[in-house]
Amino acid sequence: MDIQLMWIIAAAVVVALIAVALVVARGRRSARLRQRFGPEYERTLRETGDVRKTDSALQARAARVERLHIRPLSPEDAQRFTERWRLVQAQFVDDPKAAVTEADRLVGEVMHMRGYPVGAFEQRVEDISVDHPDVVMNYRAARAIAEAHARGEATTEDLRQAMVHYRALYADLLGQAPVRPAPIPGELPAERTVAAGRGRR
């Protein structure tokens, strides 16, 4: 075997090793992003249809949020917002539509106080998905119901479900997700819900 052929083979091996290393690194990065963003990763992947574009978009999103000054609420502010949520939840009995509107407004206030920009809805969703990936889908679902309500297409049960979604996001933003939140009027307690689910199997 001559020297030139050996150099060609060696170069081909080095190129192949570099390619494999890049693929492995890209796979690890995707796995980390998938773990960090949870369902939001899958949703973004469905939108882009490409793993590289998804990874790039989510990395850019995380970098943007890291430049923001996100801060926890003070205990006093958290308590004040908790009390305000209780009032909104109680309002649902007499005026479900107004309660859902107020719940959306309260979520925006908490986001603003914590340092998130409160511009366009999609931008807000992208920002909170970085630190709150497990509940960002609640925000989308609640907003979809609120928009249906604005068009006169939401039932009282839809509005109750919107309140449940807002509550999950709200509690996560406050950093004190309750173990046993007070039920939204019309909501089955967890034990009865589980039992009802078993009965439907």
N, C-alpha and C positions, 0 to 999 in steps of 0.2 A: 504494500500500500504506500503510495507516495505521500510526501509531506503536504502537498496542496490539498489532496483529498481528505487527509486527516484534519486540516484546518477547516475545511468546509463542514465536515461532520461535527467538529467541536463547536463551530459557530451555530449550526442548526440546533444542537443540544442546548446551548446557552439560550437561544431565542425561545425554544420550547419551554425551558425552565422558567424564563421570565414570564411567558404567556400564562403558564400554570399558576405562578405566584400572583399575577394580576387577577386571574379568575378567582382564586382562593380569597384574596383580599377583598375583592368586590362582593363575593358571597358573604364574607364575615360582616362587611359594612351593611349589606342588605339585612342580614339576620339581626344586627344590633338595632337598625331602624325599625324593623318589623316588631321587635320586642318593645321598643320605646313607644311606638305609635299605635300598636295594637290594631283595632279595626280601622283606624284612620289610614294606616298603611295600605290595607286591602282596598279601601274605597278610592284612594289616590291612584293605586295601580290600575283599578278598573277604568278610571278616568283617562289616564295617560296611555294605558296599554303597553307600557314598557318599564322594565325594572330600573334601568339607568335613569330615565326621566323621573320616575317616582323617587328614587334615592336622592337625586339632585334637588328636586323640589322640596323634599322634606328636610334635607340638610340646610337648604337656604332658609326655610321657615324657622328652623331651630336657631340658626345664626342670627336671624333678624330679632327673634325674641330674646336671645342672650344680650343683645345691645339695649333692650328696654330695661327700665328700672322696676322690675316686678318685685313687689314687697308683700309680706303677709299683712293682714289687718291687725291693728292693735286689739287687745282683748276687749277694750271698750267699744271699738267700732264693730267688732264681731258680735258682741252682745246686742248692740243697737240694731244691726241688720237682722239678727235672729228674731228680735221682737217684731221688727217690721214684717218679716216673713210670716210670723204667726198671725198678724193682723190681715195680711193678704189672703192667707189660707182660710181664715175665718170668713172673709168677705165672699168666698166662693159660694157659701150657702145662699146668700141673698142675690148675688150678682156675679155669676160665673164668668161672663164676658169681661167685665171690668177687672176681675181678679187675675185673669190670664194676661191682660194688658199690663197690669201693675207688676205682675211677676216678671214679665219681659223687661220692664223698665228697671226693676230692682237688680236683675242680673247685670244689666248695663252699668248701673251705679257701682256695684261691687267690683266689676271689672275695671272701671275707671279709677276707683280708689286704690286698687291694687297695682295700677300702673299700666294696664293694657290700653292701647288706643281703642277708641270706640267709634270707628269709622264705619265703612260698609260692612254688612253682615258677614260676607264670606271672609273678609280680612279678620274680623273678630274670631270667627270659627277657627281659621288657620292659626291665629295666635294662641288661643287657649288650648288647641290640640297638642301643643308642645309640652305643656305642663299638666294637662288634664285630659289625656287621650281616652280614658275609659268613659268619660261622660260627655265628650263633644258630640256624640251621636244624639244624646238627649237634647242638646241645644238645637240641632238641625230638626229633629222630630217636633219639638215644641214650637219652633218657628213656623214649620210647615202647617201645623194646626192653627196657629195664630193667623197666618195668611188665609187659610180656608175660612176661618171665622170672619175675617175682614170682608170676604166675598159672600158671607152669609151661608156658608156651606158646612159649618161645623156643628155637630150635635153637642148636647151637654156632656155626654160621655166622652166625646173627643176633647172637650175643654178640660175635663177632669184629668184625662191622660196627659194633656199638655202641662197641667200643674204638677203631675208626678214627674215628668221630664225636667221641668224647671227646678223642682225641688232637689233632684239628684245633682244637677249642675250647681245650683246655689250652695248646697251643703259642701260640695267639693271645693268651690271657690273660697268659701269661708274657712276651709281647712278643718272643719269639725263635722264631718259626715255623721249624722246621728245613727246610733245602732237601731233604735226604734222610733222613727219619726212619727209625729202625730199624723193619723190618716187624713187624707183629703176627704171631705164629705162625699160619701158614695163609694169610697174605696174599701175593699175587703181587707181586714187585718191579714198579716202575712200567714198566720196559721190557717185561717179559713181559705186563703187563696191556694196554699199548698194542698189542703184537703180537697178543695174543689178540683184542682188539677189532677189529683190522684183518681177522683171519681170519674173524670172524663176519659181516662185511659181504657 
